[in-house]
């Protein structure tokens, strides 16, 4: 009985240490973003993009430590390399996304490297950390070329959660289907 209890305890700890998985079914404009609930809790937001498409993800905390990274699934088209962009409303600057004309922002640069962990097989790309002031922010995942499954990782407090669609996205990510 003790080995079973030890196994259950280990399994529970590994689940508690995981980001909450969610599936973003599509959020192709800033007016219909994927809204992040409980921004202080870690998340793994999965989605699928095609050439030229983008997903807009909104976070509007009072102030908040943003810890974000983008991953792409194993077996995705080699040309698929989703970009990570961070925008803040209020400053007018040139942006590649016409719908964000009242935002200032920048593309977060990063090299792709193989990633294996937390039940995922893929590649880790750009990552970014910053203490954000109060305001309206838009995180954008953009696919200039190719089709594939991405993961937007948001660091924070580790709590069990997520949803069925998010958990079902893990094999989709690993196989890029």
C-alpha positions, 0 to 999 in steps of 0.5 A: 500500500505504501508504494501506491501512496508514494506514487499517488503523492508523486503524481499529485506533486507533478500535477500541482507543478504544471501550468494550467492548460487551456485551448484558444479556439481563435482570437484573431482580432484585438476586439475579440481577444482570448482573455486571461483569467487570474493572470497571477496563476501560471497558464499554458495556452495552446492554439493553432495558427496558419500563415499570416494569422495571429492570436490576440491575448489580453491581460489587464491587471493593475500591475503584474510580473509578466513571464511569457514564452512561446513554444511550437509543437514537435512535427510542425512544418519547419517553416512554422515559427510563431512570433511573440509580440507585446503591446501596450495601449496608449502610445501610437506607433507603427505596428505590423497589425493595423488593428493595434494602431493605438498601441506601442509594442515590439517583437520579442526576439529569441532562438528556437531550441529543442524542448522536452518536459512536462509531457511536451515535445517541441521547441522553445522560442522567444521568452520575456520577463518584465514588471508591467505597470497598470494598463491594457496590454495585448500579447500577440502570437503571429505566424508569418509562415507555415501552419502549426500548434503553439503554446504560450506559457505564462509563469506565475503561481502553480495551481491545479486547473485548466480545462478539458480542451487544454489537456486535450491540446497536449497531444495535438501540440506534440504531434502538431495536428 
